[in-house]
Amino acid sequence: MKFYSTNNKALAVSFKDAVFNSLPADKGLYMPEQIPQLDPLFIKNIQQYSLQEIALEVASTLLGNDIPKPDLKKIVDEAINFEAPVKFLTDSTAVLELFHGPSYAFKDFGARFMSRVMGYFSQSDDKLLDVLVATSGDTGGAVALGFLGVEGTRVTILYPKGKVSEVQELQLTTNGQNIRALEVDGTFDDCQALVKQAFNDADLNQTLRLTSANSINIARLIPQTFYYFYAYAQLKSQGINDVVFTVPSGNFGNIGAGLLAYRMGLPVKHFVAATNVNDTVPRFLASGQYEPRPSVQTLSNAMDVGNPSNWVRIQDLFSGNPTELKAMLSSYTFTDEETETGMKMLISEANYIACPHTAIAWLGARAYANEHPGNYASVFLSTAHPCKFPDAIDVDVFSKIALPDGAATLQGKEKLAEPLEVDFEAFKKYLINHN
Ligand SMILES: *Cc1c(COP(=O)(O)O)cnc(C)c1O
């Protein structure tokens, strides 16, 4: 499969090139040249397959011969080595839990698959692949744990001192091996600026083989389609064929993957994007005007995105038919106050403790169901385990959260992080001296 830039369909590159240069020079995003269809017989019998089997079928349909099937199977089995259960909270409402991976957030799907694809495409005589990543919390953990132990790769994470939660910091800083953490005396924006400057620095690019673990990498989008198929398989095994997915959205990669799955033949009735007050897409769907705004800080901070980068991919998926996009996608926006109420209601109505992002998805699912009653399963996506967001959750509630396996051992581990000032020369020196 070739991948074209959304800004120039004539510019098509191999999967390998799209993975290592995640941004086309024309600043579009890579998309598959055609959307291949899954075998209808596979969809008909999908309830017979495991998550890993579904992932392999979807990935090989999408990638064709780019990675031979036995190699792709190895990548999928290593990357997707945790579950994504659908749990019914009421007769018609279910949660798709995507936080059973090592960083307790759905970004594990993308980061783990991408790390192994990058490892696969790195030849043994290539220089070590140096992955630089700035994080405000969630992405760094998924990338660190995704690349941990992947041969031929090394990760350097920059995170803002004192601005990530305890669990997040432990996930970033206790790995050792091929993962290094730099604790930056600044903000997330400072971290991001340092990383960007490194990518543009001639000396560094000559000495090191730098790459980004950018969220817009096509190798992060593809594995996010897997769990939509798998959720459908779980519903089908219960005799349910009609599903509406509600996705808590920031950069719109997650819901973009759902729409790609739909385009590949997954029978989904409808998608709902639920956002916090960073509502560029909901405003667009209402008015037809795409007017990005600077992002606003909220309780659901992993969704604080004013100009969602994956939106162009969604428009590309429906480029022949914008009316179909409107028919397939609804959206709702919620304030922090509503998010807090939503978290409380989920506990009182369903005894379910959710992170703020997940609570927004539930509110979106509920809003859509109120306006569109019908005989379908309403599945909302849970994107992170609540233990990652102590600041957004009531103290008494937080103390009742059952920690996932592994979280307790995390607490006993030693923090390994180098302090760094917001100073590019110091960052550069670190990278060169620690090569
Ligand atoms: C990244 C993230 C989101 C937003 O996902 P997008 O693909 O950017 O829309 C939602 N919830 C959590 C917990 C996240 O980490």
The ligand as an SDF file (V2000), in Angstrom:
LIG
                    3D

 15 15  0  0  0  0  0  0  0  0999 V2000
   -4.9670   11.3710   23.7970 C   0  0  0  0  0  0  0  0  0  0  0  0
   -6.1710   11.1640   24.6470 C   0  0  0  0  0  0  0  0  0  0  0  0
   -7.4770   11.4570   24.2050 C   0  0  0  0  0  0  0  0  0  0  0  0
   -7.7510   12.1090   22.8690 C   0  0  0  0  0  0  0  0  0  0  0  0
   -7.5540   11.2350   21.8000 O   0  0  0  0  0  0  0  0  0  0  0  0
   -7.4120   11.8300   20.3160 P   0  0  0  0  0  0  0  0  0  0  0  0
   -7.0360   10.6740   19.4790 O   0  0  0  0  0  0  0  0  0  0  0  0
   -6.3370   12.8720   20.3910 O   0  0  0  0  0  0  0  0  0  0  0  0
   -8.7200   12.4220   19.9470 O   0  0  0  0  0  0  0  0  0  0  0  0
   -8.5460   11.1610   25.0280 C   0  0  0  0  0  0  0  0  0  0  0  0
   -8.3590   10.6330   26.2420 N   0  0  0  0  0  0  0  0  0  0  0  0
   -7.1250   10.3430   26.7260 C   0  0  0  0  0  0  0  0  0  0  0  0
   -6.9960    9.7700   28.0770 C   0  0  0  0  0  0  0  0  0  0  0  0
   -5.9930   10.5910   25.9430 C   0  0  0  0  0  0  0  0  0  0  0  0
   -4.7740   10.3090   26.4370 O   0  0  0  0  0  0  0  0  0  0  0  0
  1  2  1  0
  2  3  1  0
  2 14  2  0
  3  4  1  0
  3 10  2  0
  4  5  1  0
  5  6  1  0
  6  7  2  0
  6  8  1  0
  6  9  1  0
 10 11  1  0
 11 12  2  0
 12 13  1  0
 12 14  1  0
 14 15  1  0
M  END
$$$$
